[in-house]
Each structure stands twice: as C-alpha cells, then as structure tokens.
Amino acid sequence: MWRATFQDVFNDEGVKIALPRYIEILKGKKLPKYIIDRQYPALYTKEMPLTELWKIHQKMLKNYPEFEAKTIDKKSALDSSFLSLKSDIAERIISSCTFCERRCKKNRLLGEKGYCGCGKNFSFSSAFPHFGEEPELVPSGTVFTCGCTIKCIHCQNYEISQWYDKGLEINPKQMATTVDNLKNSGCRNLNMVGGEPTPNTYLWIKTMNEVTVSIPTIWNSNSYYSLETANLLAGFIDVYLLDFKYGNNTCAQEISDAPNYFEACTRNHLMAKEHGELIIRVLVLPGHNNCCTRPILEWIAKNLGEWTRVNLLFQYRPEWQASKRKELTRKLSRDEINEALKIAKEVGLKNIV
Ligand code: SF4
C-alpha cells in the first residue's frame, strides 16, 4: 500500500499550510502539547472549588504560547502542572458527567452510566497502525474504544460504538503502555478514536501523564463535545480530526439522535482552529448535498478560511440500521460525488485532501 514519506508530507502545500506545528513535531523541532503541559507549573490545590480551578486553567491557557516558546526539556514533569490541573478538573466532570452535549450528569466514578454507556475506565477494543487515514497521518497509531455520544443509524463501527463488542476494561496506566508500543512500532501519531473519544477525556488526560514516548496527539471526534471538554482539549491536543456531519439540526436529530449538533459542532470547530491544527472530515451522505454538504462547506469556507484542510469522504455504504431511512439504503451516485466536488470549488475551498 502507498504510504506518504516524510518528504511527501513536508512538500504538500495543503499540509504545510494546515499543519505546520504537526510537521515540526514530526521533525523533532517542537514538542507534543501533553509534554509541555507536564512542565507548565500550576499553582492550585485539588480541594479548590471547580470555578477556581477553571479560572486558573483559563489564565494558563491564555499564557500557553508564551510558555511553549521557552519549553525545551523533553523529560521533566511536575507534580502540579497544567496537565495535572486538567486531570483534576476532568475528574470533577466525570463524577457528574458533562463531557458531551447531552450532559447526563451521571457519576461515572461510582458506576453510573449515561447515554454513551461508558464507565470509569476505558473499554478497549483494539489498537494498531492504521494506513487508511489521511496521507499525512499514516501510519496512525489508532486506538478504538467502545461507546459513543450519538447514534448514527448508518454507523460503520456500530459493533463498538453501540456495545455489541463490550471491549476489555483497561486503566490509563495500561493504555499508556499501548501508546508507547504504538510509537515504538513506527506510528507517526496517537489517534484517539472510539466509538467516540469524548467520554474518555479524563482517562486520556491521565494516560498522557504516564506515556514515556513523544508522539503528536490526534483527537478524532464526532464534534459533539461540551464547551468544558473543548476547553480541556485546548492546550492538550495537537491535531483535531473532526467530523462535520450535518448542515442542520433536523438531519442531525433524525439520523444521529444529536440535538443541537450544529451549534456544538460549529463552536468546537472554531475552538479547534484557535487552539490547535485542524483536519475536517465530511462524509457525504446520499440525498444530502443540498441540506448538508452545501451548508457545511459554505460554513467552513466562511468561518475557518479557504485553506482549511477538508477531507470529503465518498465511501458511504449502508450499515447497521440505515434501512430506517430510504435515501440511506444506497451508495452515492457518480452525480452526487461530482456535485459535492463542485460545491467545494464554488465555495472556494482550496485544501481538499
Ligand atoms: S459523555 Fe456519556 S455520560 Fe457523559 S454526558 Fe456524554 S453521553 Fe452522558
């Protein structure tokens, strides 16, 4: 199988514009954010009210670029750091869970479960070097875990997203060993997937405190996470690989059971651009070019810029419960594919994968 060499990645104009920091990490000239976070001193105590912890967090986030500019040590870690602060805030959140827009407020540390069905540890499905991701990412150290915050009726990973596969319960220390192994087997990055990574935000932050290797992090999400999660990811994630699934809330509700998807998704894309580097995936659905593909691509061009890196995906196939909607029972037609490409051109997008 074809694999982009480092030279291919560095020389691709679209990659250079969208992912300059990621390239620098691969070259060893910059550090992944979780390593910087471990060295960024935080003055707080675990007992402080959550509002105080957030205040300190947001102030540190504002000063992050200044601290990053002077961080050079790859090894040292502090007990009280930006990463430990994130972990302590995330621990409060998981005990009244609001990691995603559903805001179930279940105490997952005490065994309660919300809509996603996730518990207090990872439900691990598999981890391996993935060669099917965007060229600049492969081989990508992809970690699949069970559970998801939405229910797309056509989900291709429904076995793990909807718990037909229960997974293996592992803790952050064990996950850190998996991450080390992925890096040592030649993966360019850590790709946190699912199901959906959002319910595991706390666990991923704890994991990255234990990881011994240096590896850029990819947040591979359906974009339906809460503002609190978006803030925790800021200054933690290097590259956001975000789905932009729907151009309106009716389609999001009917196909994915995701109320207010458009508001959450657009807010999270804006924050991803502000705090990291971004690749957007748009899965083109049959019969949805007018209601979804066009408004999505128009929004991206208008709000994130014409050089936003967008992967238009044409591999839709009916899976799981897709037969519930007539238009989703077939693959895309050639005309629909051409129409989606035409829309991308019309709205001025210049960085299509
Ligand atoms: S992550 Fe899961 S438990 Fe938490 S708010 Fe979302 S669906 Fe509910």
Residues whose N, C-alpha, C, O or C-beta is under 5 A from the ligand:
A	BS01	SF4	C97 T98 F99 C100 R102 R103 C104 K105 G114 Y115 C116 T149 P199
